């Protein structure tokens, strides 16, 4: 089968709330969620970034057709991984607000200037996903690029190790995928799929294609149960008291308490037959998630770090409070080594905990007592909600490249969890008033380590090694090998490159076309442009055409004019608008280096993606020029079939 494309489809399910920042817009939150036309949206770049980050854990080197290294000096290649934006299956509410606050290590009070909030999409939201691997872009790396993505999706994202957005170490963005399927499309199936509006697919593969990792990685998972209710240390004696919990929501949700599916204490005058209302008026509510109390990962991570800091300080070490240095904690700081720094992500991840079924709460009436009269002090009478009974399952994941880096973190977490098991690690608010002193029960650590099972060498590295062992190869032989790796026909030619600047920062399209015609003559094959934003336009402008757009006055950020053997391009840069002209010339022309020509089949399809003029359907070829192994440019060439 001559594969053209591999398509992966799945459903992303949130195990915790999700925070994905979008562009600045009218919002009361410091970090608004990404919305497009009022609908929460997972940008494809964010999904791809999470997949690439997971792939880098297990695959070294990562193929260039998947992602380039940041420090690479050669020309970059286009990635064969293509991720589409995602919107929820059904979403009938606005994103919620979750507050965050910094707590001083020394005093336990709120740090000044460290109060923020962010918009989140609640847990349980489902997102249909579609990922593609374009074999025409990956060449000889196609099977590797496909298998790496399949490995990430089938073995890790399906197992709940899908971490998206911000605040992952503090409980947000924990997800998993369901209904994962893979489809391989040959050229005919690909054409049917596109012409059907991307609806008609071939039969799914019986198994998701995956390759074995080339790098080891360690995942260690600890499941905790935090219980609140009657305090019975030995389990045989009568209860000594009541462990309660109080974790407040955002200020906008503070005055109304949703009752959810739990049991609520009733006053003596209430009738047992009265149904529990959906909401209670209160001065201080507790945080809820899908009808049950929520224990955010940040409310666990904070006390763990504070207890860690106190223990290290008592041992004579210096631990910096990140809130006192604006987050500038060095990598040599004991707290930074365990809980991460601004420059290095934390290796300790803590997921939100949602109360199990059977929880109970009460709205308690409180007042401040007058020290002289022992009566209620002025107007200081209030009520507040407390959770009286409940169990929160919480998960902690520690990860690292090897056991040597993971084991010290596990030991530190074990010491801190032991404090919770002894009852010395309170959570939430009102710790000095009897809330937060629950019981911690830890299971055994579970190892989900990944072991390197093979070696993989890229085409470039294999070529370098071949040169080292067998000496340099003739240029024609190297070009043929490179073209074979791309899987396309090979030609050689000579190209001349010239360039310059334009006076206007965003010139009109007609003016740009005049400059291009002076270079190309009447050899135009097609043109394309990226219009500048113009709020005065009532109709979307055309962005593609076959005839010279001499009369167009729309200003453009970028434009390209293609001919069979040349291309003229302009783009707006920080230094002004610049243009470049690439043209095939004879071998005897000065300053015309030899170039490798590669033809890549492509196709233009009608599209409403940009709400602009539709392109005509028909096959074309991308004619690419490569000089000294680096991509130089391309043009569009019509292809007759």
Secondary structure, 3 states (H helix, E strand, C coil): CCEEEEEEEEEEEECCCECCECCCCCCCCCECECEECCEEEECHHHHHHHHHHHHHHHCCCCCCCCCCCCCCCCCCCCCCEEECCEEECCCCCCCEEEEEEEECCCCCCEEEEEEEEEEEECCCCEEEEEEEEEHHHHHHHHHHHHHHHHHHHHHHHCCCCEECCCCHHHCCCEEEEEEEEEEEEEHHHHHHHHHCCCCCCCCCCCCCCCCCCCCCEEEEEEEEEEEECEECCCCCCCCCEECEECCCCCHHHCCEEECCCCEECCCCCCCCCCCCCCEEECCECCCEECCEEEECHHHHHHHHHHHHHHHHHHCCCCCCCHHHCCCCCCCCCHHHHHHCCCCCCCCEEECCEEECCCCEEEEEEEEEECCCCCCEEEEEEEEEEEEEEEEEEEEEEEEECCHHHHHHHHHHHHHHHHHHHHCCCCCCCCHHHCECCCEEEECCCEECCECCCCCCCCHHHHHHHHHHHHCCCCHHHHHHHHHHHHCCCEEEEEEEEEEEECCCCCCEHHHHHHHHHHHHCCCEEEEEEEECCCCCCCCCCCCEECCCCCCCCCEEEEEEEEECCEEEEEEEECCEEEEEEEEEECCCCCCCCEEEEEEEEEEECCCCCCCCCCCCCEEEEEEEEEECCEEEEEEEEECCC
